[in-house]
Amino acid sequence: MSIRRSQSQTGRGASILLAVLTLMAVSAFSQGQPGGSHSIVGSRQDLGPEDSSKQVTVTVWLHQHNKDAFDALVQQMYEKGSPQYHHWLTMEQYKATFAPTRKDAALVRDFLSGHNLSVSSTEKNNHYVTASGRISDVQDAFNVQINRFNVKGRIHQAPTSEPSVAGQASAVVAAVQVSDLTYSSNAAAAKDLDTGVPFRGVQLTPGVNPNGLFFSANCFRSPETKTFTTGGGGPVAVYFGNRYGANITSAPPNLPSCGYDAAELQTAYGLKKAYSSGWNGAGQTIVIVDAFGSNTIVDDANTFSALNKLPALTSANFQIFTPNGPVNCGTACVDGNWQFETTLDVEWAHSIAPGANIALVLTADNSLTNLDIGNLFAVENLLGNVLSNSFGIPEIALVDLFPSELVVENGISEIAAALGISQNISSGDDGDFLAVDQADFGIDFQTGWGLNFTRIADPTPNPPTVPPLPFGFQSGSGGGTSVFFAKPAYQHSLPGKFRKVPDISMDADPETGVEIIVTLDQIPGHPQSVEVFGGTSLSCPMFSGLWAIANQAAGAPLGQAAPYLYQLKGSAISDVTAVTSPFNVAGVIFDPPNGAIFESADALARPLDGTTNYVSALFQSARNEKT
């Protein structure tokens, strides 16, 4: 992120904002295997059997042919020195040797029909067959009990055990999708750290708003000294350190506290030099897969592009595909933030690689099945060499409730790897959690933030908080060690036996987020608003834009990004903002009974559990400011 300095100013309420900015590089190929027994009982409740007469859709995914040979071939495609290195398959070669056959699909259709299930479709390359019927018939067909589960306050249906298939069809079935579990958007709005309520953006007023300069770019300002006193003689505290964000007493648009426009992040990431050499993604296509979409994406993105001096999106460089049929951003879309997700993905992939084309693949909903189908559609139709997924679900949820989904995800990702396509995926925003989404075939995960909060002064008249009150971890990027996928060869230098994510970081913290332009009510022609958003849903399209530029510079498809990251020299990847600062916040409390108490930067950051890689800053609370 960029850093701009300004004159220090006084303020009454203050707390410490601890922003962890880590850069991790992990990678690449591994094999799926159970990592032991794991449970998320604390976040789910079994509500008992689902209504057996209820209609349900089931999707049966088929095994590839010559799977062991396919796995070995893809491995060799990413091994320098191998005769197969970067010799990507064509789609015709893949279909002829490795795709399921019509005979395989016919076996599955016969099996489904024989169990009173109505077959509705067969994928063109026989990767899956879809059918529908009563839950009682699905339970009989796949030898499962389907129950209702309360997962984090939402009711889902899922089998209590892994579905199985008997008879001839068993040899060709890889996975059965019968759950209604869903993927979640990772788009996150900048919010008031005291209340947790997202900041309100600024409505666009034609001819009045400045050109792309809506929010302050001063996310981290020059160090300041703050003194807090208590009436009656003590205690007194003096703190010194970095300052976060715009003055809270400033009129809008200085709330949110900061937010970057396209030019600011282009400069921060050194892209202007690349653009001057003609490397802007020209000739490349970034494929974005999202659920529902945004009803106003073209108008919103083009307003954003005009204000940020980016090329307009037209039929020549922007297309929308809907593999499940018509889409609309209605209640379920808005409730899940998918209109913001789609807007963030499109506007910020375009910001980083303004010369690239964008293919937006929109699915009918955010079900696991439909988003898997969206990814397969993008891969099989060779829409582009870079595929961006900013959605996810914690891996442990799938291991616990629906492990066959991991098989489906990984299979699609391996096809992409074989065709020379890079699939880039957000690592999620659940903090130091278990691996999110795919953790196997060279997929690249993006992350970039963590946030802790410590109170050092109480509300106006601002006596010091003695001792400082740590609120602990507030939010942050997902990541950790997979419990399902073995450690790939490129991670040989890392400890443990299982794959680790994320692979690389870019700006993701909503509190140092970016501007987007969106029509909030999703009605075309209605007023547009400038909002500040982040989350790993920002990292993913930005890295996808960067990888499109890398493909352009290489003059050929590079395939999955993750293997390259491990081969780079340490100096090739650097933090825009250093992960430590000599001006991290520290202070002294003068308490008459106890004397002087020194509060070190590390002590104030104690909830960070020992990490030394962080930047802390004085943050002024809007709720505590007396006007």
ABEGO torsion letter per residue (X at the ends): XBBBBBBBBBBABBBBBBBBBBBBBBOBBBBBBBAEBBBAAAABBBAEBBBAABBBBBBBBBBBBGAAAAAAAAAAAABBGBAABGBBBBAAAAAAAABBBAAAAAAAAAAAAAAGBBBABBBAAGABBBBBEBAAAAAAAAGBBBBBBBBGGBBBBBBABBBBBBEAAAAABABBBABABBBBBABBBBBBAAAGBBBBBBBBBBGABBBGBABBABABBBBBBBBBBBBGGOBBBBBBEBBBEBBAABBOAAOBABBBBAAAAAAAAGAAAAAAAGBAGBGBBBBBBBBGEBAAAAAAAAAAAAAAGBBBBBAAABBBBBAAEBBBBBAAAAAAGAAAAAAAAAAAAAAABAABBBBBBBBABABAAAAAAAAAAAAAAGABABBBBABBBBAAAAAAABAAAAAAAAAAAAAAAAAGBBBBBBAEAAEBBBBBEBABBGBBBBBGBBBBBBBABBBOAGBBBOBBBBAEBABEBBEEBBAABBBBAAAAABBEABBBOBABBBBABAAABBBBBBBAAGBBGBBBBBBBBBEAAAAAAAAAAAAAAAAAAAGBBAEBAAAAAAABBAAABBBABBABBAABBBBBBBBAAAEBBBBBAAAAAAAAGGBABBBBBBBBBAAABBX
